[in-house]
Amino acid sequence: MYNYKTWVYCVLFLMMVTVIVPMPAAQAANADSILGALASSTLSDESTDSGGSGLIGQILDFLFNKMLGPIVNIFGGGGSANSSGSSPVKVIPLPDSQPNSGSGQDSGLLQGKVIVIDPGHGGSNPGAVANNIRETDNNLAVGLKLRDRLKRAGAKVIMTRDTDRNVAAEGSSLGSELQARVDIAEENQADIFVSIHSNSNPNTNIAGAMTFYHSAKTPALAKAVQRELIKKTGAVDKGVAPETFYVLRNTSMPGILVEMGFVTNKQEAAQLKSNAYRERVAEGIYNGVVNYFNSR
């Protein structure tokens, strides 16, 4: 029984005869010279195969190895394409398209949670001002960074303000301003309320971060946030304390008021103006919020 190569040789031979025999003498001679060149180039580095013999066999072997073999291999002819054992031609598939990684969705750790962030002061009330820093600006910058982290974790986040403005109508009393912030938390049925502030003190040596909670409520959220805030920033730990601030005593959900540091302390004020430090503050508060919900 003839093997696979023998059949290929026969087909190629018939094709060559069909092409060369009808040629005029000059073209036939030229074809002979081409075949001779093929044969001589093959003898030195290609072994003869049992499917062909003599010069024609070598020529056919050359044609199979150099021309037909790779084509057969690409289309699944099987086996090595050439008799000298060189590697077959490989078809490399295109890589699968990658999923879109820019969705902004992080982990879903806070999926379904409603969180109100309240950057303290704003508008006509800049809060504490010292060492070229305004409390309102620092509170808002950290609040926006915290918002982004919470959103990536799947939470629904409502800001009492996202620009430097009053929350209540311009010219309203301080009580109305604070009540407007409480109303936002209540109307949105928030799971937690986080008010962000910067501290001040006539004693410029005082520094550190602290977190307040309403005296009639559990300190669990305050403790979780304070712990992670200190861990991320390395600030002096001034602990947690119960207080009766308006926004804490008038909100029905667990709430905290975070004092990130003292703008009246020169070193701490420089940190609070740093974007990198603000990122760490936001990350600390975020980690504390996640830990709080995980522990419930």
N, C-alpha and C positions, 0 to 999 in steps of 0.2 A: 504494500500500500504506500503510495507516495505521501511524504509528509507535507506539512503546511508550506514550507519554503519552496519545495519543488514545484508546487502549483503556481506560486507567485513567479518563479523563474520562467515557467512556460509561458505565462501570460505576457511577461515583459519581453521575452524573446520574440513572440509573435508580433508584438507591437513594433519592435525594432525592425523586423523583417519587412513589415508592411510599410514602414517609413523609408527604409534604405533602398529596397529593391527598385521602386519606380524612379529613383533619383537619376538625373543625368550623371555622366561619368565624373565630372569635376566635383559635383556635390557629394557623390558617393565616396570619392577619394578623401574629401574633407571629413566626411563622417567617419571613414576608417581611421584617419589620423586622430580624431577625437576619442574613438574607442581605444586606440592604442595608448593614448595618454592616460585614459582612465585605468587601463589594465596595469600600466607601469607604475602608476601612483598607488595602486592597491597592493601590488605584490610585496612591497617592502614592509607594510604594516598591518595587513589584514590576512587572517588565515583563510584557507579555502574551505568550503563547506561541502558535505557529501551530497547535497542537493544539486550541485553543478560541477563541471569538470573543465579543466583547461582554461583558455583565455576567456571564452564566453562565460564560463561559470564564475570566473573572478570578476568579470564586468558586472554580471547580474548580481553577484554577491555585494559588490560595491554599491550598486543602485539600491539594493534592498537595505543595506546598512545605513547609507547616507541620506537616502531620499524617502523610500517607502516605509522603512522601519519606524522612524519617529511618528509618521502620520498614523500608521496602524496602532502604535502605542497610545496616542492621544485618544483615538476613538475606541479603545478597549480591545485591541488585537490580542493582548495577553502576552506574557513572557517578556524577556529582554529583547529590545529592538535590534541589537546588533551582536554579531558573533564574537566580537572582541571583549564583550562583558562590560561596556560602558553603561552609565546610569541612564535609565529611560527618561523621556521627557515627562515632566509632571505638570499637570494643570492645577494652578493655585487658585482656589475659590476666593471671591471677594469677601471681605469681612462683613459680618452682619452689622446692620446699622445700629448704633448705640442709642439707648433710651435717653430722652431729654433729661439732663441733670439740673436744669435751671428752674425747676418748678418752685423752689423756695420752701417746699414742705420738708420739714426735718424728720421728726420721729413720731408725731401724733401723741406724744406724752400727755399733752393737755387738751386733746380733742374733746370738744363739747363744753369746755370750761369758759365762763364769761368773766373777764377780768377788767376792772376799771383802774386805769392809771391816772393819778392826779398830780401833775407837776405843780408844786406849790407856787403861789403868787402869780405874777404876770400882768401885762398891761400897765396900768397906772401904779401898780404896787410891785416894785422890783425886789422886795424882800431885803435881806441883809446885803450890804455893799461894803467891801473892803478889799485891799490889795488888788485893785483893778479887776475885780470879779463881782458880777451881780448874781445874787442867788437865783433869780428867775431864769437866767440863761443856763446856769448849771443844771437846775432842776429839769428844764425842758430837754436839754441835750441828753441827759441820762434816761429820761422818760421815753424818748423816741427810740433809743437803743434797746431799752427793755421791751418796748412794744414789738420791735422787729423780732426779737428772740422768742417772745411768747407766741407770736403769730406763726413762726416757723414750726413751733411745737403743736400747732393745731388749735390754739386758743382763739376765742373771739375777744378782741381787745378794743376797748372804748377809751379814748383819751378825753379828759375833761377839757383840755386845750392842746392843740398841736402847733400853735404859734404863740408869739409873745403878745397876749391879749388878756383882757378880763373875761371871765366866764359869764358873769351876769351882765346885764345892760350897763353901758357906760354911765358912771355917776351913781351907781347903786352903793348901798352901805356894805360894810365888811360882812355883816351878817347875811345879807342877800347873796353876796359873792360866795360865801361858804355854803349856803343852802343850795345854790345852783349846782355845786359839785356833788353834794349829797343826792340831789334829785336825779342826776345822771346815773349814779350807781343804783338807785332804787328803781328808776324807770326801766333800766336794762336788766334788772334782777341779777345783779352780779354775784358771782360765787365768792369773790374776795375784792377788797378795795385797797389799793396801794398808793399812799400819798408820799411824794418824794420832796425832800427839803434839804437845805444846807444850813448849818448852825452858825451861831456867832456868840461871842462872849467878850466883855471888856478886858478880861485877862487873856492876852494874846498868846500865852504859853499853852493854853488848853487846846487839845486836839483829840480827835477820835470820832468813831461812828457809834451810833446808838439807834435803837428801834423801839418805838412806843406802840402800845396796844390799849384798847379801852379796858378800864379796870373791872368792868362787869363781864368781860368776855375772856375766853381762853388765850393764853400767851403762845399757843403752839405755833401759829404763823410767824409771830415776831421772833421767837427763838430760832426757828428754821432759817429765816432770812438773815438774822444777825450772825448766826454761826457761819453761813456761807459767805456773807459779805466780808467778814474779817479774814476768812481763809483766802479769798481771792485778792484782797487789797493789802493785807498786812497792816491795816490801820489799828490804832489803839482801840481796844475793845471796851467800850463804855457800857455794854450790856443792854438789857431790855428793861423797860419800866412801864407800869400802868399810868395812864393819863386820861384826862377827860376833854381832850381837844374836840372842838365842834364836829369835825368831819368823822371822828371816831365814835362819838357818843350818839350821833344821829343817823348812822348807817346801821342797817339791820344785819348785814353780813359780816363775817370776820374782816377786820381792817387793821392796817398798820400805818404808822407814819415813820418813815426812815429819814434820819438825819445823817447824811453821808459824810460830813466832816465840817470843820470850822473854817469859814472864809476869813475869819479874823486871825487865824494862825498862818503866818507867812509861808511856811513849808507846805502845809496842807492846802492852802489856797493855790499854790503853784501846781500841786498834783490835780486838784479839782478842775483846773483849766486845761489839763492834758487830755487829749482825745483817748490815748491809750489807757489812762487811769479811769476815765469815764466808762470805757468798755469793760474794764474789770469790775467796776461797781455794778453795772447792768448785769454782767454775768453772775456776780454773787447773788444779787436779788433774784434773778431767774432761777438759779440752782436751788435757792431756798424755797421758792414757790413750788418747784417740781417736787422737792422732798416733802413739803407739806402735804400736797395732794397724794403722794405715794404712801404716806403714813396713815391716811384716813381709812 
